[in-house]
């Protein structure tokens, strides 16, 4: 029996895939997420990479999910959009630094598009929760897209508008869309956290269930 959260993920995924049939930036008319060719083993693939910066609650969760996607070359956990220089995890946890826990997603646009990353972003968390995700409460856990160019900004705003119009969630999306600023890389023990600490309670009880749902939704786009 599917949970309400998983049904929402499938519903959102269906809506977003329909929206991707017409992109306000690329004017794509034949985009098919599920049937994209797997170019992972193409030795002639371009080495050009782009960066997406997302905040979606605890960065341990965000990192673990986005690491699964084909075309994502690296995920770096850190802090952004705050006013304290080079903050520590302890400082960010107080909620007084202005920073959000976030991840820089380094990806190959020849293998995965920013639109697809947006689909993963909105499926990976509840973007209607203000300054929290589940039991993680505070401004550091806010939902945010920090764009690196005008194309990312336009796409993020376009899909948020369409999701709200389609009432894909029970409440309006509260994800903030702001320009990327200084990104402070988090302490080493936060990097690759789930893979290094999979048996710990938070990983088993929080990250693992999210990861299982995520893999079901994006099974056609996972790394082989």
N, C-alpha and C positions, 0 to 999 in steps of 0.2 A: 504494500500500500504506500503510495507516494505521500510524502509529507507536504504541508502547505508551502513550505519554503522551496521544496524541489519543484512543485507545480509552478510556482512563481518564476523560477529560473527557466523552465521550459517555455512558459508563456512569454517571458521577456525575450528569450532567445529567438522565438518565432517572429516576434514583432521586429526585433532589430535586424534579422535577416531580410525581412521584407523591406525595411528602410534602406538597407544597403543596396537594393536594386536601383536606387537613385541617390547618388551622393552629391550634395550641393557643391563639393569641391572638385571631385574627379569626374562627375557626370557619367559614372559607370552605369551600364545598362544590362550587363550580363554577369554580374558578380554571383558566384555560387560558393559559399563558405565551405560546405561539406565536400565538394568535389574538386577543390583546388589540387593541382598536381603536387606531389611531394618532391620538392627539389633539394632536399637536405643533402643528398649524395652527389649532387651536380658539382663537379670540381671547378666548373667555369663560373660558378655563381659569384656575383659581385661581393666584394668585402665591405661595401658601404654600410654603415649602421646609422640608425636614428635612436633617439631617446624619448621615452614617455615617462612622465613622473606622476605617480598616482598615490593618493592617501586613501585607505579604505579600512581603517581600524588598525589593529595590531600588525606591524610590518612583518612579523614572523609568518602570519597567515598569508599575506599578500605575496611574499617571497616564495613560499612553498607552492602556491597555485601557479604563478606565472612562470616558474621554472619548468613547468610541464609542457609548455607550448612550443611547438616546432617553429623555429625562427627567432626565438628569444635566446640571445647569446649569454646574457648575464643579468642578474637581478641584484641590486645593491640596496641594502637597507640603510636608512638615514633619517635626518630631520630637515625640514624645510618650512619656509614661510613664517619664520619667527623673528624676534628682535634681539635674541641673545647670541653672541658670537661663539661658535664652537661649543655648543651645549653638550652636557653629558646626559646619559640616559636618566640618571637620577633627577637632574634638573628638569628635563622634559616631562617626566612623570608627575611633577608638581602641577603642571598645567599653567605655569606662570611665564613660560618662555615665549609663548606664541607659536611654537613650532608644532607641526603635525608629524607623526610617525609616517614616513613615506618610503616609497621604493623608486629608484631609477631603473627602468626597464630598458636594457640595451638590446635592440632588435634589428634584424635584417629585413628591410621593407620589401625585398624581393621574395621573401618567404611568408611574411605576416604583415598585414597592414595596420595602420593606426586604428582604423575602423574595427578590425578584429580584436585589437587590444581593448578597445572601448567595450565591445561585447563581453569580453572576459571580465573587465572591471565592474560592469554593472551586474554581472551574474555572480561575481565573487563575494559581494557584500550587499547589505541593505542600504541603498543611498537615500532612504527616507528618514533614517535615524540621525538626529542632530547631535553632534558632538558625542557620539558613542557608537559602539558595535557590540550588541549583546551586553555582557557584564563588564566590558571595558568602557568605562565612562570618563569623559573629559575632553577638552578641546583638542588634545593631542591625538584623539581617535576620530577626528572629523573626516568627512568624505570630501576629497578634493582632486581636481585635475589641474595640474600646473603645466600649462602649455609652453612649448618651445618655439612655436611659430604660429602665424595667423591661420594656417590650415588646421592645425590641431585645435585652436580656439573655436573656429567656425564649426568643425565637426562635433566637438563636445557640446557646444550650445545647441546645435541642430538636433542632436539625438536626445538631449535632456528635454527640449521642447516637445519633440515627438512622443517621447515616453509619457510625459505628463498629459498630453492630448489624448493618448491612447489609454490612459489610466492603467498602465502596466503594473502599478503598485497601488496599494490601498490609500497611500498618502503621497503628496507631491515630493519630487526629488529635491533634496537640499544640498546636493553636491556643489561645492564652490568651484568656479572656473576662474583661475587667476594665472598671471604670467609666472613662469618658473624664475625663482631667485636663487640665492645661494643654497646649495645642498650640502649638508654636513654628513659625511659618512659615519654611521654608527660604529660603536666599539666592535672589535673583532668577534667577540663571542655572540654577537647578534647575526653575523653573516652565516648564511647556509644553516640557519638555526634548526629547522625541522629535520634535515638530513643528519645533523650531528646530535640531536637530542630527541629522537622520535619516541623514545620510551617514557619520557617525562609526562606528568599528568596533563599539562596544558596541551601538549602535542597530541596525546591520545584522545583527550576529551573534546578539544575544540578544533584543532587543525585537521586531524585525520578525517572526521566526518565531512568537513567542508571540502577536503581534497577528494574524497570519494564521489561526492555530488558533482564537483567541478569536472572530474574525469569523465563522468557519464555524459554531461552536456557537451563537452568538447572532445569527445573520443576520436573524431576524425582529424583533429588538429594537434594531437599529442606527439611528442618526440617518440621515435621508434626505439 
